[in-house]
Structures are given as structure tokens and as C-alpha cells.
Amino acid sequence: MSESESTLLLTRPRQQAGEWLARMAALGVQARSLPLIEIVPTDGQAARAAWALLPTAALALFVSPNAVANFFAEQPAGSGWPEQTLAACVGPGSARALAQAGVPAALIVQPPADSQSLDSEHLWPLLRERDWAGRRVLMLRGDGGREWLAERLREQGASPEFFSVYQRRCPSLTAGEQGLLSQALAEPERHVWLFSSAEAIGYLQTLVPAGHDWRAARCIATHERIAARARELGVGHVVLARPDAQAVAQALAAMPKRPLQSFSL
């Protein structure tokens, strides 16, 4: 079977599946959604508190499109984005969500499109030359996460404040999703996993019978940390790609040729 005939399993939350399915279809990739993380809104209190502080902040960092959606769900009536506040993110999906929410393009900061990886380390060079002494920074995220960027900002004198605007959980699969999971486990040669979260891989372990042999499985991971987690699981063929549809399509096409490779646009 050629890679073009393999089914790509999109493991992002359901809220993000539609856009990714459309992008992969446009590239001729057969893909199906098998969400391995469930996004659950909080009661909105943290988002409302962040909105109250936004006019005094120099920067608001959004870790994902989910952070954008759940933050703007609590936007006070009549309020807009402050002209002195930057909005930072690490991926194009979050940047698009910010723009759609009304944040001016000139205030959105994200890693360059040709960055080797889309993460905090590649966002930081765009921020570190600014004066952060005494500046308030709002960190909009789920329940927990990496604090590497917050530590860098704190070292420069900034005051990061964290707001959990959504929660991540192990998903409750529908009957159709459970059937797809069973099919993927039984026929690993016909499927390729797209892992965009190490936490999702952990949830996958709880959804799969203990002792499952992953050596015949194949996956594309969107970050080195995620690739390492997939190898810990026992996945036999792991490929790296940026979290971009074109890069993922390139990685899928090249899987028979390279056991581990990074792909750019």
C-alpha cells in the first residue's frame, strides 16, 4: 500500500478537526478525525479576570486556538483589543483565530512561517529584545503546561500571570470513533497517526488495551518532545513535521524513505 492510500488519523480536539480535515483534503490526503484530547470550557471566571487586566498588559500569550476561543467567549460587550497589548502565539492556527477575533495583525506575534519548529523557543527571539521590566504578561492556557517562556520573560523583569481558560481531558469516544480506533489498532499498515500533543499520546494509552504492541504503528509528530513520547510508547516508525498541513502531507509522502526527518514548508 502506498502512503497516499493510508488514512491519516487527526488526533486534535474535535473543535479543530474540521479545519484540518479540509486542509488535508485539499492536499489530496485521506484523513479522519480521532480526537485524543477533549477540551472542556471552565466556568469563565479566569477568562473574565484576564479581560479585566488586559488593558494593563504588555503581552497576552495564547497557547492554542482553544485558548483563543475560550478567552474571547468571555469578551465584555463593547470592548476591543488594547492597542498597546501584543498577542503572541506559536502556531498559525492560533494566529488565524486571533485575527478572526479582531486582534489587529500588527499586534500578533508568532514564529516565522519557515521556522524549523513552532514552539516557545522559536517565539522567544521575537520577544526578547523588548523591554519587559515591570511589564504584565497574561498567559492564557489550559490546566497546566510548559512554563519555559514565562521563565524567560520573568528573567527579563516581566510579571507573568497564568489563567486556565479551559481544561483538557481524556475524550469519551463516540461509537464511530471507537470503531476507527479499533480499525487503526488492527490494521496499522493502513493508518498513520498525527500526534500534535504528548498528552494526547498519554490519553491514547488509557483508551487502548494494556500491552498493545505498537511496533507496527506509524506516526507523524509535530515536535521533538512529542516524537520522543511516541517512541516511548513503542511506535515503530516516527517522523517529524511542523504543525502545518503542507508539511504533514510532505512527511506522509516521504515516510517510506526516511525513518526520522524534519520537514519545512
N, C-alpha and C positions, 0 to 999 in steps of 0.2 A: 504494500500500500504506500502511495506517495504521501508526503506531508500535506499536500493540497487537499487530500481526501480525509485527513484527520480532522476530528472535531476539537476545536479549541474550547476549553471549559473556562468561562469567565467567573472568577470567584469573588469579585467585588460585591458589595452590598446591592440589594435589589434596586435601591434608588439610583444607582449609577449604571445599571445593566443596559438600559435602553440605548443610551448614547454610545456605549462601547459596541453593542451588537450592530448598530447602524454603521459605525466606522469600520468595523471588521468586514461587514458585508460589502461595503463599498470597495474594499480591497480584495474581494474575492475569497475571503476566509470564512469557512463554515464554523460558526461559533454558537454556543448555547450558554445560558446563564445557570450557574450552580453556586449561589451565594454561600460563602463560608463565614460571613460576619453579618449579624443583624444589628441595624442601627436603631436605637430607641431614643426618642427625644426625652430630655429631662423636663422638669416642671416649668422651665423657662426663667427661673429666678436668676441663675448665673448669667444668662444672656442679657436680661434686663439690667443687672448690675453692671455688666460690661458696657452696655449702651450709655448708662449714666456717666461713666468715666471716659467714654470715647473722646469727647471734646478736649480733654486734658491730656490725651495720649499722643506720643510722637509716632507710635507704631502699633498696629494690630496685626498679629500673625495668625493665619488660618492654616491649620494642619491638613485640611482636606475639604472637598466640596461639601461634605456633611457638616463641617464646622461653619461654613459659609451659610448653608441653608438654615441651620438651626439658630444661628445668630440673627439673621435677617428676619426670621419668623417672628421675632420679638421687637422689631424696629418700631419705635414710638411713632405715632401718627404725626405727620408733618415734619419729621426730622430727616436730615440728609447726612451725607458723609462729610466730616470736617475737612476743610481744605488744607489743613496743616498736618493731617494724620496719614502716614503711609499705610498701605495694606500689603502685607507680604504673604507669599505662599511658595510652595516648592514645585507645584505641578501645573500644567496648562489647564487641567480640568477645574482646579480651584480658581485660576485666573479668569477663566471664562465665567464662572459662577459669580465672581466679584463684579465683573463688568456688567453682567446681566442684572445684578442687584443695584447698579447705579454708581459704583465706585469709578471715579474718573481714571482713564487708562494711565495718565501721567503719574498717578499715585500708587499704582500696582507694581510691586517689585517681585520678580521671580527669576530663577536661574535662566541663563541664556538657552535658547532653543537647542543649541548644539552642545550643551553640557554633556559630559560623559555620563553623569548621573543626576537625577533630580532629587536633591535632598538638602538638609540643612547646611551641610558642608559646602555645597555649591551656591547656596543662597548667601551665606555669610560674607563672601568677598564684596557683594553689592551693598552691604550694610556697614561693614567695619570701619570705613573711613569717615563716617558721620560722627558728630559729637553726641554721645549718649549720656554724658554726665548729668545725673539728676532727672533723666527723662523717663516717663512712664511708658511701659510696654505691656499691651494686653495679649495674652497667649490664649487663643480660642481653640479648644481641642475636645477630645472625648474624655473618658475617665482614665487619666494617666497617659503616659507616653514618654518619649525621649525629652531630655532637658538640655541637650548639648548646646543648642542655640541660645537658650535662656542663660546658660552659664557664660557663654561668650559675651552676651550683652551685659550681664552683671559685672564681668571683669572690666568692662568699659564704663562702668558707673551707672548703668541703667537700672531701673526698678521693675523687673518683670512681675506680672500678676497673672495667675492662672485661672481660667474659667472653663469648667466642664459643661459644655452646652449640649452634649449628647452622650449616650452610653453605648458600648459595644458588647454584644452578647453572642453566644453560640446560637446559630439560627435553628428555628424549627422548620424543617424542610417540608414542602408540600409533597403530595403523593408523586407528582411528576418529577420533582427534584430528587426525591429518594430513588425513583426508578432510574434516573440519569446517573446518580451516584453508583448504584449497583452495576449498571452497564459499564461505567468507566473502570470500576474495580475488576470486573470480569474480562474486559477487553482493553487492556492498557495500550495495545498496539494501535487502537483506533482513536485514541484520545490524547490530548496534550493539555496539561493543567497550566493556567496562567495565574501565578501567585503574585499578588501585589501587597501582601501583608504576612509577616511572620506569625502574627497572632491567628490569622486565618488557618495557617497550617496546624497550629495547636488545636483549634476547634475541629479541624478535619479528623484529627486523631480520635476525638471523642465521638465522632459520627461513624467511624469505621470499626469493625470488629477488631479486638485486640489481636496482635500477632500477624496482621496482614503483611504480606511480602510486597514491598514497594520497588523491588529491584527492576521490574519490567516497566515501571511508570516513567513518564517523561514530563518535564515541566519547563516553563519559561518563568524566570523570576525577575522582578523589576528592580532589585537592589542586591548588593552583595550579601547583606545580612539575611535577606530572605532566601537567597540561594544557599547560604550556609545552613539555614534551618531546614530547607528541603533535603539537603544531603544528610543531615542528622536524622531525618525521618527515614532515610534509606532509599530515596528516589534515585534510580539508576542513571538517568540522563537529565542533567540540569544545564540550562542555557540562560545567560544573562541578556536582558534587553531593557532599554529605557521604557518608562511607562507611557509609551506613545504608540498609537495604532500602527503607524508605518514601521516603526522599529520592531514591534511584536511580529508583524507579518514577515519582515525580513528574517527575524530569528527563527520563525516557524519553517520558512523555506530552507534555511541552512542547517537545520537540526541534524540531518543525516551526515553532514560533513564535519561538524565541529562539536566536540563534547562539552566545551565551555568557552563561550565567546561573548564579548560585549558588542552591541550594535547601536549605532547612532542614526540620526535621520539622514 
